[in-house]
Amino acid sequence: MKLNSFLSNLLFLCAFSLRLRTIFSECDNSQFECDNGSCISQYDVCNGEKNCPDGSDETALTCVSQRQHCTKPYFQCTYGACVIGTAGCNGVKECADGSDETRLRCGNEDDIRQHDRRLQGNCQDNEFKCPSGICLDKGNFLCDGKDDCADGTGFDESVDLCGHMECPAYSFKCGTGGCISGSLSCNGENDCYDGSDEAPLLCNTTKKVTTPSPVETPLELLGCPLPIGDERPILTGEGSRILTGPIIRGTVRFSCKQGYVLEGEESSYCAKKKWSTSTIPKCVKYCSTSGEFDGYSTKALCTHNGQQVECKKPFHPPGTEVKFVCSTGFKTLSSLPEMKCMKGGYWNRGRQRCEQDCGQIATPTKSFSANGYTINNTVVPWHVGLYVWHNEKDYHFQCGGSLLTPDLVITAAHCVYDEGTRLPYSYDTFRVIAAKFYRNYGETTPDDKRRDVRLIEIAPGYKGRTENYYQDLALLTLDEPFELSHVIRPICVTFAKFAEKESVTNEVQGKFAGWSIENKHELQFVPAVSKANSECRQNLQDIQADKFCIFTQGKSLACQGDSGGGFTSEVQTTSFSTQNTARHYLFGIISNAPNADQCAHSLTVLTNIQYFDDMILNAIKRSMETRA
């Protein structure tokens, strides 16, 4: 009897000892400890098959550090496991997360198109739809490591959407496939939604790094209630002394750290675990408007809770919606998508720009008469006047120019070039005026608008008179864009293949604008026909290769006020719509011109813009990308 009792107790102790071994993780050196304390062979870890009862041997936290050891011919699962090399798209899920058989990795073009349509839902082409129904920009919010849908599911960071992706060499690939900056791994914070960037084996930490859920401590429950986490304001008492909970009694002033906005009263009185104000003040992450709504191609309308609010405020609360329309002189083929400030202080998408509606002449609003031509203030809306500060007294007229974008003017290099120093004049000595009907600086109309210059770019090969005005072309960037209207519009440009750069300027029926030399120097346009460089050489032997010439028609002459102006022509095109429309294009910049108020009785020489395509297109692109 005693023997049986002894054996029974011994069996119990053995079983209990085995249980303790499991509980206290006493796995030997050849074993892997599962999260639940079980022990499995190290050779059964990160092999694509879940061998731990809780599956902890096949997670990103366990396997992401093994990526560097998984090389060809093996196949690497997204979370880091290493499996047989034929696993990818063989119809069998060899990876525990199924990343070897996702549709985006293995599907054909039809499968992927169908997947993209389902993901897009009723959102814009460059967006995806979250389960909650909100639309987010793919380029900014899909597979970026964060739970941008903010529904707790990590939908936009799932293996199905991100598992097939390849991350750049300088980045870190999260366990579900998203890409974050390489500098964010092992920084003590979870920057990947699954926490794989802080995996213990990857970062040599003794325990898993988790993002703690902020909770109120029992001590804080003794006083007035306070918001938790990032929403908790900074509490100050008398003498701006920083306070911590619990707040039992007294008046407290609330403030927020940078990037957050206080919602509620700035101060409140605490007594008997209650604040004197009806709501507890808290700090809320607002969306910054810095650079978000700025752009000359659109206008914004902001609303919050159905009420219109001022868009120019530096920050907007979550729930703010922004609608956009194209500015005058711009258009889009489809409606512009709205922006929404999301909880967490970010916009769900970026602002979409409108396209410039160039070379268009608006319906005349009033007419003027000059030198027998009946003109109006809309005939050449791209033509501007360039003025220079003279003798520290006033601005004097210098040259003409043409608008390429609301903040970019093209003119002749000699208009802004100092022959003495062989350098451009200082940009701050110039001023540009658009919709200028009378040439004299002091004679104005309600339409003309003035802008200062902030940058001058001269064609790199220009050397002035010594090279006979070769590459006589300059671009001026304005400090502030013009607001387009019926009298201020940009001109169109297009560029031909190299072999056609000269021929496109031959026999073009067009016009150029300038100011007359009589009376009040009123704006006028002059009809002219162009000749290619080879034709011009019959009359001008020393004409440079980048030039062509024009002959004015009738009694019209090219005068000093025309230098730097543009020669334009109306062209039928389908470049801006499906229908054939007439638009005005720029062909050249008037290079030579008589001095003072004289006029040319012979042909006029122009710089062919075709030879400056890179310079012009890069400047237009810079304007559109940074200021549109």
Secondary structure, 3 states (H helix, E strand, C coil): CHHHHHHHHHHHHHHHHHHHHHHCCCCCCCEEECCCCCEEEHHHCCCCCCCCCCCHHHCHHHHHHHHHHCCCCCEECCCCCEECCCCCCCCCCCCCCCCCCCHHHHCCHHHHHHHHHHHHCCCCCCEEECCCCCEEEHHHHCCCCCCCCCCCCCHHHCHHHHCCCCCCCCEEECCCCCEEEHHHCCCCCCCCCCCHHHCHHHHCCCCCCCCCCCCCCCCHHHCCCCCCHHHCCEEECHHHCEECCCCCCEEEEEECCCCEEEECCCEEEEECCEECCCCCCEEEECEECCCCCCCCCEEEEEEECCEEECCCCCEECCCCEEEEEECCCEECCCCCCCEEEECCCEECCCCCCCEECCCCCCCCCCEEEECCEEEECCCCCCEEEEEEEECCCEEEEEEEEEEEECCEEEECHHHCEECCCCEECCHHHEEEEECCCECCCCCCCCCCEEEEEEEEEECCCCCHHHHCCCCCCEEEEECCCCCCCCCCCCCECCCCCHHHCCHHHCCCEEEEEEECCCCCCEEEEEEEEEECHHHHCCCCCCCCCCEEEEEECCCCCEEHHHCCCEEEEEEEECCCCCCCEEEEEEEEEECCCCCCCCEECCCEEEEEHHHHHHHHHHHHHHHHHHHC
